[in-house]
Amino acid sequence: MKIWYGYGSEHSANLVMIGHFKDAGDAAKAMQVIEWLTNQVNADVEAGAIEVGNPVHRFSDGMLELLGKAHFHSVGPAELEQFVYDVDVEADDSKIIITTEEIDVSAFLKVLIDKGARVEVYSAHEYPGTGHGRGG
């Protein structure tokens, strides 16, 4: 079950972020890091180490271990809650496509860049059929 965390507004971002990698293997490595982070953040939320809406200033022990394993040290503790927002992430050969109504996506951007992607980011409001849920 996915729990939606968000703070409403009349206008959503309908953001699309596409990480273009040199090959499918690099995209798969980045996708693995996103999955690991998402799982760890969900565990930290359940354990009370992260309270969505209240920025944290320290990493949990589990997160520190994961960041070392993933060789990913660019994200800050306050950005971690982005991994529990309503975000769709899909791999398509050498691309990772992220769609969301959220505007706070720095943590995802950092993973993509850190793992070697050239990144394209835009609002699907201007490009119908490409946004969150692909409905535009």
C-alpha positions in Angstrom: 0.0 0.0 0.0 1.3 3.4 -1.0 0.6 6.3 1.4 0.3 9.6 -0.3 2.2 12.5 1.4 1.7 15.9 -0.1 0.6 19.4 0.5 -2.1 20.6 -1.8 -2.2 23.5 -4.0 -4.5 24.5 -6.8 -1.8 24.1 -9.4 0.3 21.0 -9.7 3.8 20.8 -11.2 3.0 17.8 -13.6 6.7 17.4 -13.8 8.6 15.0 -16.1 12.2 14.2 -15.5 14.1 12.0 -17.9 17.6 10.7 -17.2 19.4 9.7 -20.3 22.2 7.2 -19.7 24.9 5.9 -21.9 23.4 2.4 -21.7 20.7 0.3 -20.0 23.2 -1.0 -17.4 23.9 2.5 -16.1 20.1 3.2 -16.0 19.6 0.0 -14.1 22.2 1.0 -11.5 20.5 4.3 -11.0 17.1 2.7 -10.7 18.5 0.3 -8.1 19.7 3.3 -6.0 16.2 4.9 -6.3 14.6 1.7 -5.2 17.0 1.2 -2.2 16.5 4.8 -1.1 12.7 4.5 -1.4 12.7 1.3 0.6 14.9 2.8 3.3 13.0 6.0 3.6 9.7 4.0 4.0 11.4 2.0 6.7 12.6 5.2 8.4 9.1 6.7 8.2 7.6 3.6 9.8 10.3 3.6 12.5 9.6 7.3 13.3 13.1 8.5 12.1 11.5 10.6 9.4 8.3 12.5 9.9 7.0 13.8 6.6 6.6 17.5 6.7 9.2 18.0 9.4 12.7 18.1 7.8 15.2 15.8 9.5 18.8 17.0 10.1 20.4 13.6 10.5 20.5 10.3 8.6 19.4 7.1 10.3 22.0 4.4 10.8 20.3 2.4 8.1 20.4 5.3 5.7 24.1 6.0 6.4 24.9 2.3 5.6 22.8 2.4 2.4 24.4 5.7 1.2 27.9 4.1 1.7 26.8 0.9 -0.1 25.4 2.9 -3.0 28.4 5.3 -3.2 25.9 8.1 -3.1 26.7 11.1 -0.9 25.0 14.0 -2.6 21.6 14.0 -0.9 20.8 15.8 2.4 18.7 14.4 5.2 15.9 17.0 4.6 15.5 15.8 0.9 14.9 12.2 1.8 11.1 12.5 2.3 10.9 13.1 -1.5 11.2 9.3 -1.9 7.7 8.8 -0.2 5.9 11.4 -2.3 3.6 10.2 -5.1 6.2 9.7 -7.8 6.2 7.3 -10.7 9.6 6.0 -11.7 10.0 3.7 -14.7 13.0 2.4 -16.6 12.9 2.3 -20.4 16.1 0.8 -21.8 18.8 3.5 -21.2 16.3 6.0 -19.7 14.7 6.5 -16.4 11.4 8.5 -16.6 10.1 10.2 -13.4 6.7 11.8 -13.3 5.1 13.6 -10.4 2.8 16.4 -9.4 5.5 17.5 -6.9 8.0 20.3 -7.5 10.5 19.1 -4.9 12.6 16.5 -6.9 16.1 17.5 -6.0 16.9 14.1 -4.5 15.9 12.3 -7.7 17.8 14.7 -9.8 20.9 14.1 -7.7 20.7 10.3 -8.1 20.4 10.6 -11.9 23.3 13.0 -12.2 25.5 11.1 -9.7 24.9 7.9 -11.7 25.8 9.5 -15.0 22.7 10.8 -16.6 22.0 13.7 -18.9 18.8 15.0 -17.4 15.8 16.7 -19.1 13.2 18.3 -16.8 10.0 20.0 -17.9 6.3 20.6 -17.0 4.0 18.3 -18.9 1.4 21.1 -18.8 3.2 22.4 -21.9 3.7 18.9 -23.4 0.4 17.0 -23.1 0.5 13.2 -22.9 3.9 13.1 -21.2 3.1 13.9 -17.6 2.0 12.2 -14.4 -0.1 9.3 -15.3 0.7 10.1 -19.0 -2.6 11.9 -19.2 -0.8 15.2 -19.6 
